[in-house]
Structure formats: structure tokens, C-alpha cells
Amino acid sequence: MNIKFSGVLVGMIAVFAATSASASPRPDAGHYEWRPGVQAPGPRAPLAVARRVWVPAAIAMTDADVCQSMMTAKSGAMACCASHSS
């Protein structure tokens, strides 16, 4: 019975290690930062506690995305790229 228990224990540890490793975010995909908590109104309200939150990294925009997003307001022509300017 002791051998079965140790086998089950090793199996559970292996499954836990595999799931926690795959669930962790990549280190280059963002970072953690502290954000202030929301304090409830009232004289006996508990103090606001800062929370640690995961902030995903910003997605780099390609040149094509930048050109499409930079439209001039009056003429509607794209002014960011020489190939698109009229």
C-alpha cells in the first residue's frame, strides 16, 4: 500500500508541475504591476489594499497598420506613406 501511495503522490506532483508551468505567462508577454484597490465609503471601511495585476505587453504595430490608422480628417487620404499620398 505504501508503494501505491508514493506512486499516486509522484503522479499528482507531476501533473501539478506540468499544469502550473503551462499556465504561467511568458516573461516577455507582459509584466506584473501594483494597482490601488477601491476603498469603500464610510468611516469604518477597511483600508484600500494594493493588488498585483498582470499587464499584457503592447502589440507592436506593423507599417501597414500604422498607415491605415493615420487618416487625415479633412480629405480622407492617407498621408503617412509616400505610396498612399496623392
Residue pairs with C-beta under 8 A, 6 or more apart in sequence:
25 54
28 57
29 56
29 57
30 54
30 55
30 56
30 57
31 54
31 55
31 57
32 52
32 53
32 54
32 55
33 52
33 53
33 55
34 50
34 51
34 52
34 53
35 50
35 51
35 52
35 53
36 48
36 50
36 51
37 48
37 49
37 50
37 51
38 48
39 45
39 46
39 47
39 48
40 46
61 69
63 81
66 80
67 78
67 80
67 81
67 84
68 78
70 78
70 79
70 80
71 77
71 78
71 79
72 78
72 79
77 84
77 85
77 86
78 84
78 85
79 85
